[in-house]
Amino acid sequence: MMKLYLAEHKPFGEHQFVVFDKASSADVAEQYPSTDIVSEYLKPQAHLYPGLLSLHDLPSGGWVSVMTEIEKQHQEESSTRFNLLLESSLTAVSLRKELANILIITDEDNSNYILRYYDPRVLFHLSWMLTPGQLAILLKAHAIPTWTYMLDNKWYTLSFNENHDLCEGVPTGILWREVNKIGLINKILSKLSVPADLSKRIELSKDVYRLINVAEVLNLKDSKDITIFAMHGIMLNCDFWLSHKMRSIFNTAKDNKGYYRRVTSVWSDDDWADIKSGIEIKGQNKGV
């Protein structure tokens, strides 16, 4: 997925639009003329969803103000009202329609839910969970070839300008129930030391995702149990669940919400060393 990223983010002034989260930055809509990115179905809750600023439609003073704030965000750890910049030749009205169409996703069970692609913490995971082709179609790359976002005070640019099939339509082959795990992945990452390097951040995210899936195979159903399990997997750096000493714990935990974290919360370093003994180092054994 790294091939979608530019080595350096695209200059801010080369974008035509800013997407902002109205739920966390409602004052932006009060300060600048903006358009709600919602379908007719979501209009009553428009304040909960993103808004769109057309930079080239702002008065000159407004454009300077937005660019100055973005530059300040880039240079300092200041408030972050503007986290997503887009390059597109569409009009604001046409772009709003394209972006609104991405908001509601229908999964494999024909259930609808909101895809918060405008949240950099979600967009980042989409960039490695999907294939370049799937991502290009999902993000309407035929109309929006550049997505520049800020994550943990660093800017990154996803570029679909070269060597990508910019197809239109509905992306196929996406397992939405897997994409729906992004929230839990982010919850777990918030409790870990996340590397600043993007490629290492992707690898850590993939490890967390794998551990969530292992936890589900082991029939852990409680999100807090799954969170603790994944953190154990990262910190221990081994497939600790393969230890025969863990089997009875998982057998009991599958029908007892919170059991896994209650039992393991009182374990000492010696207890974990005992669990780790005989377990192969991560990377040598990926079985369940």
Secondary structure, 3 states (H helix, E strand, C coil): CHHHECCCCCCHHHCCEEEEECCCCHHHHHHCCCEECCCHHHHHHHHHCEEEEEHHHCCHHHHHHHHHHHHHHHHCCCCCCCCEEEECCCCHHHHHHHHHHHHEEECCCCCEEECCCCCHHHHHHHHHHCCHHHHHHHCCCCCCCEEEEEECCEEEEEECCCCCCCCCCCCCCCCHHHHCCHHHHHHHHCCCCCCCCHHHHHHHHHHHHHHHHHHHHCCCCCHHHHHHHHHHHHHHCECHHHCHHHHHHHHHHCCCCCHHHHHHCCCCHHHHHHHHCCCCECCCCCCC
